[in-house]
Amino acid sequence: MRDLSGMLPIPYLSDLDFSMKYIFVLVACGCLSQIATSQRAGWGITGDLDLYSRYVNPPDGIASRGAGSAILNPGISVKGWLGNADVTISPEAGFVLSPFALSIGDFKGLGAVAFPLLVKLEFLGNSNLNREGRVGFGLGGGVQYNRTELFFLTDVDDQNIDREYFRTYVAEADFGFGLNGFDVHTHVRFGWNAEIEANSLNVGIGVDLNLSLLRETTDPEF
């Protein structure tokens, strides 16, 4: 059987990694080029409700690291839009409170909070700037600061437990429907920090209100 290794080039992982980076740069440039044409700007707020949230602290060798909640996890964000009906770039700074988050492994207290800081590319209906209703999606990422056991922190086996804010690097995917400054969407946001062995997960629904566009649409004197 003939050895074809000299005839057929086999890509190395470094080559594949370079190719993925090249494709990412091309996609990003294409999106920015699209945003630059007939661009509009707006700002507003996002109301979120996480259907499930879970945070895993860095290991301390004392207590269970995780805390999660599937009950009442409201959030709110300040958000901006720059682009057009096809694609926008959207910076977002938010706050999520989970008052009933707890650890099943060993009860140490209640509550968790997260502060996501994101930049997203949002397409079609999720762009929020389209005049007709459309289905859309969004992709983005950033950092998130998390803390668990906000209230009634107790000791486990007579050892002191200390809970501080920890950072995770997050990626988020959204899917929704929107028009004229309003959209509803689902989101999945996963975060990790390999250096401190921590992670976070937020899954929920949200409503975007582009107040600039809504005012323009509803105010005849604008």
C-alpha positions as CSV (number, residue, x, y, z in Angstrom):
1,M,0.0,0.0,0.0
2,R,1.5,3.3,-1.1
3,D,2.4,6.0,1.5
4,L,0.5,9.1,0.6
5,S,1.7,11.2,3.5
6,G,4.2,13.0,1.2
7,M,1.5,13.7,-1.4
8,L,-1.4,14.8,0.9
9,P,-0.6,17.7,3.2
10,I,-1.8,17.1,6.7
11,P,-2.7,20.3,8.6
12,Y,-1.1,20.8,12.0
13,L,-3.2,22.1,14.9
14,S,-1.4,25.4,14.7
15,D,-2.5,25.7,11.1
16,L,-6.1,25.0,12.1
17,D,-5.9,27.4,14.9
18,F,-4.6,30.1,12.5
19,S,-7.4,29.3,10.1
20,M,-10.0,29.7,12.8
21,K,-8.6,33.0,13.8
22,Y,-8.5,34.1,10.2
23,I,-12.2,33.2,9.7
24,F,-13.1,35.0,12.9
25,V,-11.3,38.1,11.7
26,L,-13.1,38.0,8.3
27,V,-16.5,37.5,10.0
28,A,-15.8,40.4,12.4
29,C,-14.7,42.7,9.6
30,G,-17.8,41.8,7.6
31,C,-20.0,42.6,10.5
32,L,-18.3,45.9,11.2
33,S,-18.6,46.8,7.5
34,Q,-22.3,46.0,7.7
35,I,-22.7,48.1,10.8
36,A,-20.9,51.1,9.2
37,T,-23.6,51.3,6.5
38,S,-26.8,53.2,7.3
39,Q,-25.9,53.0,11.0
40,R,-28.2,54.1,13.9
41,A,-27.6,54.4,17.6
42,G,-29.8,53.8,20.6
43,W,-29.8,53.0,24.2
44,G,-32.2,51.4,26.6
45,I,-32.7,48.7,29.3
46,T,-33.0,44.9,29.4
47,G,-35.2,43.1,31.9
48,D,-34.0,39.5,32.5
49,L,-35.3,36.5,34.4
50,D,-32.9,33.6,34.8
51,L,-34.7,30.3,34.8
52,Y,-31.6,28.7,36.2
53,S,-28.4,30.0,37.5
54,R,-25.4,28.3,39.1
55,Y,-22.0,29.6,40.4
56,V,-19.0,27.5,41.3
57,N,-16.5,29.2,43.6
58,P,-12.7,28.6,43.6
59,P,-11.8,25.6,45.7
60,D,-11.2,26.3,49.4
61,G,-10.9,22.8,50.8
62,I,-13.6,23.5,53.3
63,A,-17.1,23.6,51.9
64,S,-19.2,22.8,48.8
65,R,-18.2,25.2,46.1
66,G,-21.4,25.5,44.1
67,A,-24.7,27.4,44.6
68,G,-27.6,27.4,42.3
69,S,-31.2,28.6,41.9
70,A,-34.2,27.9,39.7
71,I,-36.5,30.3,41.6
72,L,-36.8,34.0,41.1
73,N,-33.6,35.2,39.5
74,P,-34.4,38.7,38.2
75,G,-31.9,41.0,36.5
76,I,-31.7,44.4,34.8
77,S,-29.1,45.8,32.4
78,V,-28.2,49.1,30.7
79,K,-27.7,48.5,27.0
80,G,-26.7,50.3,23.8
81,W,-27.2,49.6,20.1
82,L,-25.1,50.7,17.1
83,G,-25.8,49.4,13.7
84,N,-28.8,48.8,11.4
85,A,-31.7,46.4,11.0
86,D,-29.4,43.5,10.0
87,V,-26.7,43.7,12.7
88,T,-25.8,45.8,15.7
89,I,-23.0,45.9,18.2
90,S,-24.4,46.1,21.7
91,P,-22.5,46.8,24.9
92,E,-24.3,45.8,28.0
93,A,-23.8,46.1,31.8
94,G,-26.1,44.1,34.0
95,F,-27.0,42.9,37.4
96,V,-28.6,39.5,38.4
97,L,-29.9,38.7,41.9
98,S,-30.7,35.1,43.0
99,P,-32.0,35.5,46.6
100,F,-32.8,31.8,47.0
101,A,-29.6,30.4,45.6
102,L,-28.1,27.7,47.8
103,S,-25.8,24.7,47.9
104,I,-27.3,21.2,48.2
105,G,-24.0,19.7,49.2
106,D,-23.9,21.6,52.5
107,F,-26.1,24.5,53.4
108,K,-23.9,27.6,54.1
109,G,-26.3,30.4,53.4
110,L,-28.6,31.9,50.8
111,G,-28.3,34.2,47.8
112,A,-26.1,34.9,44.9
113,V,-25.4,37.9,42.7
114,A,-23.7,38.4,39.3
115,F,-22.6,41.4,37.3
116,P,-22.1,40.6,33.6
117,L,-20.3,43.1,31.4
118,L,-20.8,42.1,27.7
119,V,-20.4,43.1,24.1
120,K,-22.6,41.3,21.7
121,L,-23.2,41.2,17.9
122,E,-27.0,40.9,17.4
123,F,-28.5,39.9,14.1
124,L,-31.9,40.4,12.4
125,G,-34.7,40.5,15.0
126,N,-32.3,40.8,17.9
127,S,-30.8,43.9,16.3
128,N,-33.8,45.7,17.7
129,L,-33.6,48.4,14.9
130,N,-35.8,46.6,12.3
131,R,-39.2,48.1,11.4
132,E,-40.8,44.7,10.7
133,G,-40.9,41.7,13.1
134,R,-38.1,39.3,12.5
135,V,-36.6,36.3,14.2
136,G,-32.9,36.8,15.2
137,F,-30.0,35.7,17.3
138,G,-27.0,37.2,19.1
139,L,-23.5,36.1,20.1
140,G,-21.2,37.8,22.5
141,G,-18.9,37.7,25.5
142,G,-17.1,39.5,28.2
143,V,-16.5,39.2,32.0
144,Q,-18.8,38.5,34.9
145,Y,-18.3,39.1,38.6
146,N,-20.0,36.6,40.9
147,R,-20.6,36.0,44.6
148,T,-22.5,33.4,46.5
149,E,-23.8,33.0,50.1
150,L,-24.8,36.6,50.4
151,F,-27.0,36.1,53.5
152,F,-26.8,33.9,56.7
153,L,-23.3,32.6,55.9
154,T,-22.6,29.8,58.4
155,D,-19.6,27.7,59.3
156,V,-19.1,24.1,58.1
157,D,-17.4,21.7,60.6
158,D,-16.4,24.7,62.7
159,Q,-14.2,26.1,59.8
160,N,-14.6,29.7,58.7
161,I,-15.9,30.1,55.2
162,D,-15.1,33.3,53.3
163,R,-17.0,34.2,50.1
164,E,-15.7,36.9,47.9
165,Y,-16.4,38.1,44.3
166,F,-14.8,35.9,41.7
167,R,-14.4,36.6,38.0
168,T,-15.4,34.4,35.1
169,Y,-14.9,35.0,31.4
170,V,-18.3,34.5,29.7
171,A,-19.7,33.6,26.3
172,E,-23.4,34.2,25.5
173,A,-25.8,33.0,22.8
174,D,-29.3,34.6,22.4
175,F,-32.3,33.7,20.2
176,G,-35.4,35.9,19.9
177,F,-37.9,38.0,18.0
178,G,-38.0,41.7,17.8
179,L,-39.1,44.9,16.0
180,N,-39.2,48.7,16.4
181,G,-37.1,48.9,19.6
182,F,-38.5,45.9,21.3
183,D,-37.5,42.2,21.4
184,V,-37.9,39.1,23.5
185,H,-35.2,36.5,23.7
186,T,-33.7,33.5,25.4
187,H,-30.1,33.5,26.6
188,V,-27.5,31.0,27.7
189,R,-24.4,32.5,29.3
190,F,-21.5,30.3,30.4
191,G,-18.4,31.5,32.1
192,W,-15.2,29.9,33.3
193,N,-11.9,30.9,34.8
194,A,-9.3,28.1,34.5
195,E,-6.8,29.9,36.7
196,I,-9.0,29.8,39.8
197,E,-11.1,26.7,38.7
198,A,-14.4,28.7,38.9
199,N,-17.3,28.8,36.5
200,S,-20.8,30.2,36.1
201,L,-24.0,29.4,34.2
202,N,-27.1,31.6,33.5
203,V,-30.0,30.4,31.4
204,G,-33.1,32.6,31.0
205,I,-35.3,34.9,29.1
206,G,-35.2,38.7,28.6
207,V,-36.9,41.7,27.1
208,D,-35.0,44.5,25.4
209,L,-36.4,48.0,25.3
210,N,-34.6,50.4,23.0
211,L,-35.9,53.6,24.6
212,S,-34.5,55.8,21.9
213,L,-36.3,54.0,19.1
214,L,-39.5,53.5,21.1
215,R,-39.6,57.2,21.7
216,E,-39.1,58.0,18.1
217,T,-41.8,55.5,17.0
218,T,-44.4,56.5,19.5
219,D,-43.9,60.3,19.9
220,P,-45.3,62.2,16.9
221,E,-43.5,65.4,17.8
222,F,-40.0,63.7,18.1
